[in-house]
Amino acid sequence: MGTTAPIQIGKHSVSIMCPFTYLWGTVILPGDLDIDVKSGTTYQITGKPSDDG
């Protein structure tokens, strides 16, 4: 999706939405991310669908 978001330094739990593209179309699934943000660092987040959907 190419979305960016500023976040303060420290440990955070972030809710995200992840698009997954298949031959038949695209589905957007929710996810949760626990992250310890460091100063001056850029993060690129990727994901994969869980087995339970």
Number of C-alpha atoms within 10 A of each C-alpha: 6 5 5 9 4 6 10 10 13 10 11 13 10 11 10 12 12 15 15 13 9 8 5 6 7 10 10 12 14 11 14 10 12 10 13 11 15 13 8 6 7 10 9 7 9 7 11 10 13 8 5 4 6
